[in-house]
């Protein structure tokens, strides 16, 4: 019963540590982008063992903003986009990120609106992904030294127009 679940009063805000990093294969040979705790859901399907080499399935993950957002921002960001588009009520309560993800991606209207958002603003999401990959690569190569020296924050085009920084804009900048 719902009253026995530990439902949060706010949306779960963690990232999905499994999206992209731990794909799953269903008993029918379908490949999914995450461990499938939330279930084998069509929006998370990236291929099938019988259709493609595994490398091609991973290419689909890499080029899809849905997986970029799940792995960098978590389903919380998907919920924000869906709420802005009027297809999700953020006052709902969830147990964890997987519960939120399943609710969002299990709703065809939400998925349609997310896909529309990604198509309209694809460059923003791809730049975000590329910056994150560059940062992680630099961090892996330089370790703690990179963290201590700090990396400059790029300006990324914002879907709303203008630009935005992934962090705070440099001192004296208007950020847009």
Beta strands, then each sheet from edge to edge (+ up, - down):
strand 1: 24-25
strand 2: 30-32
strand 3: 45-48
strand 4: 155-157
strand 5: 163-165
sheet 1: 1+ 2- 3+
sheet 2: 4+ 5-
end
